[in-house]
Amino acid sequence: MTATFEIGLTPWRYDATVRAPLLACQAVRAEALGFHSFWLPESHFAGPSSNPTPLLLLAAVAASTTRLKIATTSYLLPVRNPIQVAEEVAVLDCLSNGRVILGVGRGFRPALFAAFDLPVSEKRDRFEAALAVMRDAWEGKPVATEEGGGGVILSPLPVQQPHPPIWSAAFGPKALAQAGRLGLPYLASPIEPFDRLISNYAAHREALATCAGPVPSDVPVMRSVFAHPDAGARARVREGLEHQMSLIARQARSIGRIAASSVDAVALVGEPSRVADEIARYREALGITHLIVRTQLPGAEEDEILASLAHVAALATAG
């Protein structure tokens, strides 16, 4: 079991119309409870759950907190200019005084690539090329040459040097292999079942052996978590997650993916002591250093989610 263990979380109230005070209030609550980090996804054309610009929202979180790490679960590099990404991430790292964790991804929805006029076949190459440009820019290497021969240097540079931590969301063997070869920690999807995580992390460790740089020590995983003493509340959350999983499974089949069929394979739902035991099992089997708690739980009232988070936060301080 790893000695270092941190727990982060996603907002429990979020949709495309969320206002800065509501988002910041949740982050302040998370910081007061002692959570390590606050995570936002990126999503496009997904109706109320869309979040096309997570860095903008994280700026509001940064302004309202002092210690909490601010993070993206999957910032989509192939659809962006890498110099602009490097600039915006550097500004956010300065704004937050060095609290950014940049989770990056490639994207998978056909509509995304069609809207951004990006051939799906190019997404991995563009991801890797963008990452190389961003790393060079953050290290102060010239990103272009001015007329007369002078180099153009990124400004400001990020507070964290050589750059903020970069984690890679990955789904499938090609993405896992690429993340390992590039020396990036693998951030597992919340819909990957436990048994598949074991094989995925093993494949990622094999790929890490081929990376040219230092091997990262961070091993993060994201799970839906509900730790609550009330059996009725737990039953409602289980029922909500089962319905949610059936929708995800249909969407996954439409793009050639397979989703888990059991709530217990992808979520930690139970009495606080049982959830503590399950977290220990994840740490023992996978060596995880960071658990990112997915808090948007269908079937749960807000006060029940907050009660669950208090129990989960206590697990983090207990180590």
Legacy VTK file of the C-alpha trace (Angstrom):
# vtk DataFile Version 3.0
C-alpha trace
ASCII
DATASET POLYDATA
POINTS 319 float
0.000 0.000 0.000
1.340 3.422 -0.949
2.325 5.838 1.812
1.121 8.947 -0.047
-2.634 9.126 -0.461
-4.754 12.145 -1.385
-8.462 12.487 -2.120
-9.898 15.023 -4.530
-13.430 15.511 -5.768
-15.644 16.884 -8.505
-18.438 19.427 -7.902
-21.717 17.874 -6.806
-23.790 20.624 -8.402
-22.875 21.428 -11.961
-24.512 22.091 -15.300
-23.847 24.392 -18.236
-25.603 27.313 -16.509
-23.645 27.128 -13.259
-22.604 30.503 -11.865
-19.225 31.304 -10.356
-20.506 31.811 -6.775
-22.107 28.344 -6.684
-19.024 26.632 -8.088
-16.711 28.570 -5.778
-18.903 27.773 -2.766
-18.485 24.055 -3.436
-14.713 24.439 -3.772
-14.525 26.396 -0.508
-16.492 23.618 1.197
-14.122 21.007 -0.261
-11.096 22.944 0.983
-12.596 23.299 4.467
-13.194 19.538 4.618
-9.527 18.953 3.810
-9.791 17.598 0.279
-6.670 17.746 -1.853
-8.058 18.848 -5.226
-11.111 20.004 -7.189
-11.663 18.526 -10.653
-13.630 19.612 -13.702
-14.092 17.647 -16.933
-14.257 18.964 -20.468
-17.258 18.125 -22.611
-18.782 19.587 -25.760
-22.272 19.463 -27.271
-23.586 17.403 -24.343
-26.548 19.543 -23.348
-26.740 20.579 -19.667
-23.592 18.631 -18.766
-21.407 20.496 -21.291
-18.242 22.151 -20.024
-16.242 23.301 -23.062
-13.862 25.622 -21.140
-12.930 24.135 -17.743
-9.959 26.466 -17.251
-12.300 29.472 -17.163
-14.359 27.879 -14.408
-11.261 26.843 -12.475
-10.158 30.486 -12.438
-13.236 31.220 -10.310
-12.285 28.354 -8.005
-8.695 29.627 -7.741
-9.892 33.079 -6.688
-11.958 31.634 -3.831
-9.488 29.123 -2.372
-5.896 29.130 -1.156
-4.756 25.519 -0.771
-6.996 23.352 -2.945
-5.392 22.016 -6.121
-7.416 22.892 -9.232
-7.512 20.326 -11.971
-8.972 19.110 -15.253
-9.869 15.477 -15.784
-9.383 15.554 -19.547
-8.364 18.785 -21.284
-8.602 17.950 -24.983
-5.310 18.856 -26.638
-5.976 17.740 -30.251
-8.667 20.397 -30.815
-6.561 23.316 -29.507
-3.541 25.395 -30.448
-0.768 24.163 -28.098
0.799 27.604 -27.627
-2.525 29.035 -26.528
-3.011 26.089 -24.150
0.476 26.653 -22.719
-0.281 30.342 -22.169
-3.664 29.784 -20.537
-2.414 27.023 -18.244
0.570 29.175 -17.235
-1.711 32.101 -16.411
-3.984 29.846 -14.323
-0.959 28.416 -12.505
0.187 31.951 -11.700
-3.313 33.011 -10.664
-3.572 30.058 -8.287
0.032 30.338 -7.058
1.055 26.963 -8.450
-2.002 24.809 -7.782
-2.797 23.445 -11.269
-2.915 19.755 -12.196
-3.513 19.376 -15.917
-5.355 16.210 -16.851
-5.209 15.885 -20.622
-6.989 13.726 -23.161
-7.582 13.048 -26.830
-11.388 12.947 -27.055
-13.508 10.180 -28.526
-16.892 11.498 -29.686
-17.224 11.670 -33.489
-19.268 14.890 -33.219
-16.350 16.615 -31.471
-13.899 15.834 -34.262
-16.421 16.771 -36.944
-17.145 20.135 -35.284
-13.436 20.974 -34.969
-12.627 19.635 -38.434
-10.156 17.095 -37.058
-9.731 13.638 -38.629
-10.135 11.024 -35.885
-7.065 9.208 -37.218
-4.882 12.205 -36.310
-5.919 12.672 -32.680
-3.037 10.737 -31.071
-0.374 12.350 -33.250
-1.787 15.799 -32.562
-1.985 15.040 -28.837
1.675 14.060 -28.711
2.845 16.961 -30.873
0.865 19.459 -28.794
2.315 18.112 -25.566
5.861 18.480 -26.875
5.251 22.100 -27.893
3.657 22.919 -24.547
6.518 21.420 -22.551
9.093 23.355 -24.563
7.128 26.581 -24.126
6.840 26.123 -20.348
10.575 25.495 -20.091
11.252 28.871 -21.704
12.399 27.548 -25.067
11.607 29.750 -28.111
8.183 29.015 -29.583
8.807 31.053 -32.725
11.439 33.280 -34.320
10.876 36.991 -34.822
12.062 38.843 -37.868
15.721 39.492 -37.289
16.346 36.182 -35.530
15.127 36.773 -31.971
13.278 33.952 -30.233
9.727 34.383 -28.935
9.460 33.148 -25.325
6.249 32.318 -23.492
5.283 34.786 -20.772
4.298 34.341 -18.030
5.838 30.988 -17.278
4.001 28.731 -14.819
4.848 28.916 -11.123
5.417 25.140 -11.051
8.600 24.282 -12.893
9.272 22.903 -15.335
5.460 22.818 -15.626
2.331 21.779 -13.689
1.803 18.043 -13.222
0.323 16.459 -16.349
-1.874 13.369 -16.067
-3.352 11.541 -19.023
-6.897 10.250 -19.267
-6.736 7.066 -21.317
-9.288 4.583 -22.570
-8.029 1.623 -24.565
-4.624 -0.022 -25.157
-3.305 2.560 -27.636
-4.000 5.474 -25.294
-2.493 3.584 -22.346
0.645 2.786 -24.316
1.012 6.393 -25.420
0.557 7.739 -21.886
3.230 5.394 -20.556
5.688 6.067 -23.361
5.321 9.825 -22.746
5.908 9.363 -19.005
2.429 10.508 -17.978
0.449 9.136 -15.030
-2.704 7.335 -16.172
-5.994 8.762 -14.894
-8.537 5.948 -15.139
-12.065 6.543 -16.375
-14.834 6.282 -13.744
-16.640 3.717 -15.931
-13.751 1.226 -16.143
-14.547 -1.829 -13.956
-12.151 -2.803 -11.186
-10.844 -5.963 -12.900
-10.037 -4.021 -16.043
-8.226 -1.388 -13.997
-5.839 -4.063 -12.754
-4.868 -5.023 -16.316
-4.829 -1.384 -17.462
-2.417 -0.276 -14.743
-0.210 -3.277 -15.479
-0.118 -2.336 -19.175
0.627 1.266 -18.254
3.531 0.234 -16.012
4.994 -1.782 -18.892
4.726 1.248 -21.179
6.306 3.505 -18.544
9.429 1.348 -18.742
9.944 2.687 -22.283
9.667 6.401 -21.458
12.781 8.504 -21.893
12.293 10.665 -18.798
11.657 10.002 -15.111
8.919 7.538 -14.196
6.044 9.351 -12.442
4.950 8.242 -8.988
1.342 9.470 -9.153
-1.273 6.722 -9.609
-4.737 8.318 -9.725
-8.169 6.769 -10.194
-11.649 8.304 -10.367
-14.656 6.566 -8.807
-18.227 7.425 -7.859
-18.257 7.290 -4.058
-21.152 7.398 -1.592
-20.375 6.637 2.074
-23.532 6.933 4.140
-25.002 5.128 7.162
-28.599 5.258 5.884
-29.655 2.162 3.918
-32.457 4.010 2.130
-30.097 6.674 0.833
-27.645 4.018 -0.343
-30.436 2.144 -2.142
-31.520 5.301 -3.976
-27.962 6.004 -5.103
-27.486 2.428 -6.279
-30.710 2.588 -8.276
-29.675 5.927 -9.788
-26.228 4.628 -10.700
-27.717 1.496 -12.274
-29.929 3.644 -14.493
-26.995 5.897 -15.341
-24.857 2.889 -16.214
-27.505 1.522 -18.569
-27.469 4.820 -20.470
-23.664 4.844 -20.572
-23.632 1.251 -21.813
-25.898 2.126 -24.735
-23.718 5.121 -25.636
-20.570 3.008 -25.327
-21.936 0.321 -27.655
-22.756 2.981 -30.257
-19.053 3.870 -30.532
-17.679 0.347 -30.137
-16.870 0.383 -26.428
-17.919 -1.869 -23.585
-19.049 -0.411 -20.259
-19.325 -2.135 -16.887
-22.611 -3.781 -15.929
-22.225 -3.807 -12.115
-22.365 -0.787 -9.806
-19.836 -2.371 -7.456
-17.376 -2.736 -10.348
-17.160 1.032 -10.859
-18.459 2.703 -7.686
-17.910 2.621 -3.932
-21.336 2.696 -2.279
-21.898 1.550 1.288
-21.619 2.319 4.962
-18.549 4.470 5.725
-16.607 1.506 7.118
-17.302 -0.557 4.008
-16.218 2.295 1.728
-13.031 2.606 3.791
-12.373 -1.099 3.239
-12.993 -0.728 -0.505
-10.597 2.202 -0.754
-7.979 0.107 1.053
-8.583 -2.659 -1.507
-7.981 -0.229 -4.371
-4.795 1.025 -2.746
-3.520 -2.494 -2.152
-4.362 -3.834 -5.612
-3.526 -0.780 -7.738
-1.083 1.221 -5.628
-3.182 4.355 -6.092
-1.876 7.615 -4.677
-4.901 9.777 -5.540
-8.618 9.027 -5.451
-10.817 11.520 -7.308
-14.337 11.227 -5.948
-17.113 11.675 -8.481
-19.847 13.382 -6.453
-22.741 13.889 -8.881
-24.766 10.952 -7.583
-28.227 10.294 -9.009
-30.774 9.643 -6.292
-28.936 11.478 -3.504
-30.064 14.694 -1.857
-27.460 17.430 -1.423
-27.346 17.019 2.353
-26.693 13.295 1.878
-23.851 14.001 -0.545
-22.327 16.447 1.939
-22.628 13.886 4.737
-20.894 11.332 2.500
-18.115 13.787 1.712
-17.517 14.399 5.425
-17.023 10.658 5.917
-14.728 10.406 2.879
-12.675 13.414 3.994
-12.107 11.693 7.340
-10.695 8.692 5.485
-8.129 10.933 3.808
-6.905 12.398 7.096
-6.780 8.924 8.593
-4.378 7.896 5.804
LINES 1 320
319 0 1 2 3 4 5 6 7 8 9 10 11 12 13 14 15 16 17 18 19 20 21 22 23 24 25 26 27 28 29 30 31 32 33 34 35 36 37 38 39 40 41 42 43 44 45 46 47 48 49 50 51 52 53 54 55 56 57 58 59 60 61 62 63 64 65 66 67 68 69 70 71 72 73 74 75 76 77 78 79 80 81 82 83 84 85 86 87 88 89 90 91 92 93 94 95 96 97 98 99 100 101 102 103 104 105 106 107 108 109 110 111 112 113 114 115 116 117 118 119 120 121 122 123 124 125 126 127 128 129 130 131 132 133 134 135 136 137 138 139 140 141 142 143 144 145 146 147 148 149 150 151 152 153 154 155 156 157 158 159 160 161 162 163 164 165 166 167 168 169 170 171 172 173 174 175 176 177 178 179 180 181 182 183 184 185 186 187 188 189 190 191 192 193 194 195 196 197 198 199 200 201 202 203 204 205 206 207 208 209 210 211 212 213 214 215 216 217 218 219 220 221 222 223 224 225 226 227 228 229 230 231 232 233 234 235 236 237 238 239 240 241 242 243 244 245 246 247 248 249 250 251 252 253 254 255 256 257 258 259 260 261 262 263 264 265 266 267 268 269 270 271 272 273 274 275 276 277 278 279 280 281 282 283 284 285 286 287 288 289 290 291 292 293 294 295 296 297 298 299 300 301 302 303 304 305 306 307 308 309 310 311 312 313 314 315 316 317 318
